[in-house]
Amino acid sequence: MRAAIHDTFGEPADVLKTETVDTPIPGKGEVLIKTILSPIHNHDLWTVRGNYGYKPELPGAIGGSEAIGTVASVGEGVDEAMIGKRVTIAGVHGTWAEYFTAPAAGVLPLPDSIPDTLGAQLIAMPFSAISLLELLQAKPGDWIIQTAANGAVGKIMAVLAKSRDINLLNLVRREEAVKELTDLGMDNVLSTSTEGWQKQARTLIGKAGAVSAIDSVGGEMGAELVDLLGVNGELYVFGTATGAPLQLNSGALIMKQITVKGFWGSMVSNDMDPADRKRLITELLTLAVKGELTLEDGGAFDLDDVTEAMKAALTPGRAGKVMLRG
């Protein structure tokens, strides 16, 4: 089969190449999936660079961690009735290939009403978003602030917060992104590049301040968010788009008794009770079937065009996730 592999860590466009490798064989409790589409996530790019929490074995590491496909065969102990079913799965390794194996218990069969482009990215980012929302202390009627609101998780969070009657302040770093999000139907969108945005934010949130804040930017934004939080508020660090160390004001943290905590979706997912995981995935699937959860795609590339796909995935302002076709 063809697969996008890397023998060293480095920039994805430089180190990834498409080669012919052996098709994997499903083991006990596993299924072999014929890939339809596999998205290129930021954490996939970090993994190829070698600076993510998980490091694959080299040489010959196959990229990718989420995909939609059809079950081609099953391993020992797996019901053969699964063969031919269209399924999606995340949190696996090696999906940038024509075939990959996955635990049978982890795949999610999809109804025909969900298109491939949505099904391919239905778990990783949406599940991170809903898992994070589940952890927040915000309840219906409370305010949450999120940075990077024009990112995949930001757009998903807007849908989830609305479905749970939680108010959401959406912050972006570019003025052009405001129109992009309002055109999608998102409310309370402010650009941090606009002078006086903090005053506008306080007017929206009210004197009590926000209950929770989610930061995916880093740098000075941490202190700005704490200023907008109320007493006993919480700041969850989801990412660092700028790469800059988070800056916080000790006085504000002390006087407001702010809690600061990191969030890594993979660890949260692994530690989650199976019943809670099923409940949250069911909530996501229901929103998708109802058409309330829609995810844009940034175009699909053949496996042979992996270099071009990586360059496209790193191009700012793309509409959605760039995909690789199996």
C-alpha positions in Angstrom: 0.0 0.0 0.0 1.0 3.7 -0.3 1.7 5.6 2.9 3.1 9.0 3.8 6.1 8.2 5.9 9.1 10.0 7.5 12.4 8.6 8.5 13.5 11.6 10.5 11.9 14.4 12.5 11.6 17.8 10.8 9.4 20.1 8.8 6.5 18.0 7.3 6.9 19.3 3.8 10.6 18.4 3.9 10.7 15.0 5.6 7.4 13.3 4.5 7.5 11.1 1.4 5.0 8.7 -0.2 6.3 5.1 -0.3 5.0 1.6 -0.8 5.0 -0.4 2.4 3.4 -3.6 3.6 -0.3 -3.4 4.3 -0.9 -4.0 8.1 -2.8 -7.0 9.3 -5.4 -6.5 12.0 -4.6 -8.2 15.3 -6.9 -9.5 18.0 -9.7 -7.0 18.6 -8.7 -4.9 15.7 -10.1 -3.9 12.3 -8.3 -3.0 9.0 -9.7 0.2 7.6 -9.5 1.3 4.0 -8.9 5.1 4.2 -11.3 7.5 2.5 -10.0 10.8 4.0 -7.6 11.7 6.8 -7.2 15.3 8.0 -3.9 17.1 8.7 -4.2 18.4 12.3 -1.7 20.7 14.0 -0.8 17.9 16.4 0.0 15.7 13.4 2.5 18.3 12.2 4.0 18.6 15.6 4.4 14.8 15.8 6.3 14.8 12.5 8.5 17.6 13.8 9.2 15.5 16.9 8.0 18.1 19.4 4.6 16.6 20.5 3.8 14.5 23.6 3.9 11.3 21.4 7.0 10.4 19.4 6.6 7.6 16.8 9.4 5.1 16.2 11.8 5.9 13.3 12.5 5.2 10.5 9.3 4.5 8.5 6.8 6.3 10.8 3.5 6.9 9.1 1.7 10.1 9.9 -1.9 10.9 10.7 -4.1 10.2 13.7 -7.8 10.5 12.5 -9.7 9.2 9.5 -12.9 8.0 7.9 -12.9 4.8 6.0 -14.5 1.4 5.4 -13.7 -1.7 7.4 -11.8 -4.0 5.0 -11.2 -6.9 7.3 -11.3 -7.9 11.0 -9.0 -9.5 13.4 -9.6 -12.3 15.9 -12.7 -11.8 18.1 -14.3 -9.1 16.0 -17.7 -9.5 14.4 -17.4 -10.0 10.6 -20.6 -8.0 10.2 -18.4 -4.9 10.6 -16.8 -5.5 7.2 -17.9 -2.9 4.7 -19.2 -0.4 7.3 -18.2 3.2 7.0 -16.5 4.3 10.3 -14.5 7.1 11.8 -11.8 7.0 14.5 -9.3 9.3 16.1 -6.4 8.8 18.5 -4.7 6.2 16.4 -1.5 6.3 14.4 -0.7 5.9 10.7 -3.9 7.1 9.0 -2.0 8.9 6.2 -2.0 5.6 4.2 -4.3 3.5 2.1 -5.0 1.2 5.0 -4.5 1.3 8.8 -5.5 -0.8 11.8 -7.5 0.4 14.7 -9.1 -1.1 17.8 -12.6 -2.3 16.9 -14.0 -0.9 20.1 -12.9 2.6 19.2 -14.5 3.0 15.7 -17.7 4.9 15.3 -20.1 3.7 12.5 -21.6 6.7 10.7 -25.0 7.3 9.3 -25.3 8.1 5.6 -26.4 11.6 6.3 -23.0 12.6 7.5 -20.7 13.4 4.6 -17.1 12.1 4.4 -15.5 15.5 4.9 -17.4 15.9 8.2 -17.0 12.3 9.3 -13.2 12.5 8.7 -12.8 15.2 11.4 -15.8 14.4 13.6 -13.8 13.1 16.6 -10.4 14.7 17.3 -11.1 18.4 17.4 -14.9 18.2 18.3 -14.2 15.7 21.1 -11.4 17.9 22.5 -13.8 20.8 22.4 -16.6 19.0 24.2 -14.3 17.4 26.7 -12.9 20.8 27.6 -16.4 22.3 27.8 -17.3 19.4 30.1 -14.4 20.3 32.5 -15.2 24.0 32.7 -17.2 25.3 35.7 -19.3 27.5 33.4 -23.0 26.7 33.6 -26.0 27.9 31.4 -26.1 31.7 31.5 -22.4 32.1 32.4 -19.7 33.6 30.2 -16.7 31.8 28.7 -13.9 33.6 26.7 -12.0 31.8 24.0 -9.0 33.0 21.9 -8.3 31.6 18.4 -12.0 31.5 17.9 -11.5 31.2 14.1 -9.7 27.9 14.6 -11.3 24.5 14.3 -11.8 24.0 18.0 -13.0 27.6 18.3 -15.8 27.2 15.8 -16.8 23.9 17.3 -16.9 25.4 20.8 -19.3 28.1 19.6 -21.8 25.4 18.5 -21.4 23.5 21.7 -21.7 26.5 24.0 -24.8 27.6 22.2 -26.4 24.2 22.5 -25.8 24.3 26.2 -27.0 27.9 26.6 -23.6 29.2 27.7 -22.5 32.7 26.6 -19.3 32.8 24.6 -16.9 35.7 23.9 -14.9 34.9 20.7 -11.5 36.6 20.3 -9.5 36.6 17.1 -6.2 38.3 16.3 -7.1 39.7 12.8 -9.9 42.1 12.0 -10.7 40.2 8.8 -11.5 37.1 10.9 -14.4 38.9 12.6 -16.4 39.0 9.4 -15.5 35.4 8.7 -17.0 34.3 12.0 -20.0 36.6 12.0 -20.8 35.3 8.5 -20.9 31.8 10.0 -23.4 33.0 12.5 -21.1 33.3 15.5 -21.9 36.1 18.0 -19.8 38.3 20.3 -16.7 38.3 18.1 -13.9 40.8 18.8 -10.5 41.3 17.3 -7.7 41.9 19.8 -5.9 44.0 17.2 -8.6 46.7 17.6 -7.9 49.4 20.1 -10.2 49.3 23.1 -11.3 45.7 22.6 -11.0 45.0 26.3 -13.6 47.7 27.1 -16.0 46.1 24.6 -15.4 42.8 26.1 -16.2 44.0 29.6 -19.4 45.6 28.3 -20.5 42.3 26.9 -19.5 40.1 29.9 -20.7 42.4 32.6 -19.2 43.5 35.9 -19.1 40.0 37.4 -16.6 38.9 34.7 -16.3 35.6 32.9 -16.3 32.3 34.7 -13.9 30.5 32.4 -11.3 31.4 29.7 -9.6 29.2 27.1 -6.3 30.4 25.7 -4.7 29.0 22.5 -2.4 32.0 21.8 0.0 32.4 24.7 2.2 35.5 25.5 0.5 38.6 26.9 -3.0 37.2 26.2 -2.9 35.2 29.4 -2.8 38.4 31.5 -5.6 40.0 29.4 -7.9 37.0 29.9 -7.3 37.0 33.7 -8.3 40.7 33.8 -11.6 39.7 32.2 -12.3 36.8 34.6 -14.3 37.1 37.7 -13.4 36.0 41.2 -12.6 32.3 41.4 -12.4 32.2 37.6 -10.4 29.6 35.7 -8.0 29.8 32.8 -7.4 26.7 30.7 -4.3 26.7 28.4 -5.2 24.8 25.3 -2.4 25.8 22.9 0.2 28.5 22.1 -0.2 29.9 18.6 2.5 32.5 19.2 4.9 30.1 20.8 5.5 32.8 23.4 5.5 31.9 27.2 2.3 32.7 29.0 2.5 36.0 30.8 0.4 36.3 34.0 -0.1 39.0 36.6 0.6 37.6 40.1 -1.6 40.2 41.8 -4.6 39.5 39.7 -4.2 35.7 40.2 -4.0 36.2 43.9 -6.8 38.7 44.4 -9.2 36.9 42.1 -8.1 33.4 43.3 -7.7 32.3 39.6 -7.1 28.7 38.7 -4.7 28.1 35.8 -4.6 24.6 34.2 -3.3 23.0 31.1 -5.5 20.9 28.8 -4.2 18.0 26.6 -7.1 16.3 24.9 -5.3 13.0 24.4 -4.7 12.6 28.1 -8.2 13.7 29.1 -9.7 11.2 26.6 -7.6 8.3 27.9 -8.6 9.1 31.5 -12.3 9.5 30.7 -14.9 7.1 32.0 -16.2 5.0 29.0 -19.8 6.0 29.8 -18.9 9.7 29.7 -17.1 9.2 26.4 -20.1 7.5 24.9 -22.4 10.3 26.2 -20.2 13.1 24.7 -19.7 11.3 21.3 -23.5 10.8 21.1 -24.0 14.5 21.7 -21.6 15.3 18.9 -23.1 12.8 16.5 -26.6 14.2 17.3 -25.5 17.7 16.5 -23.9 16.5 13.3 -27.0 14.6 12.1 -29.2 17.7 12.9 -26.9 19.8 10.8 -25.9 22.0 13.7 -22.3 20.9 13.8 -20.7 21.5 10.4 -16.9 21.5 9.7 -15.3 23.1 6.7 -12.6 21.3 4.7 -9.6 22.9 3.1 -9.4 20.6 0.1 -8.2 17.0 -0.4 -4.9 15.8 -1.8 -3.8 12.5 -3.1 -1.2 10.6 -1.0 1.3 11.1 -3.9 1.0 14.8 -3.3 1.9 14.8 0.3 4.4 17.7 0.1 1.8 20.0 -1.5 -0.7 18.9 1.1 1.6 19.8 4.0 2.3 23.2 2.4 -1.4 23.8 2.1 -2.1 22.8 5.7 0.5 25.4 6.8 -1.0 28.2 4.7 -2.7 30.8 7.0 -6.4 31.6 6.4 -7.4 28.3 4.9 -11.1 27.5 5.2 -10.8 24.2 7.0 -8.7 21.1 7.5 -6.7 19.9 4.6 -7.2 16.2 3.9 -5.3 13.3 2.4 -7.2 10.8 0.3 -6.4 7.1 0.9 
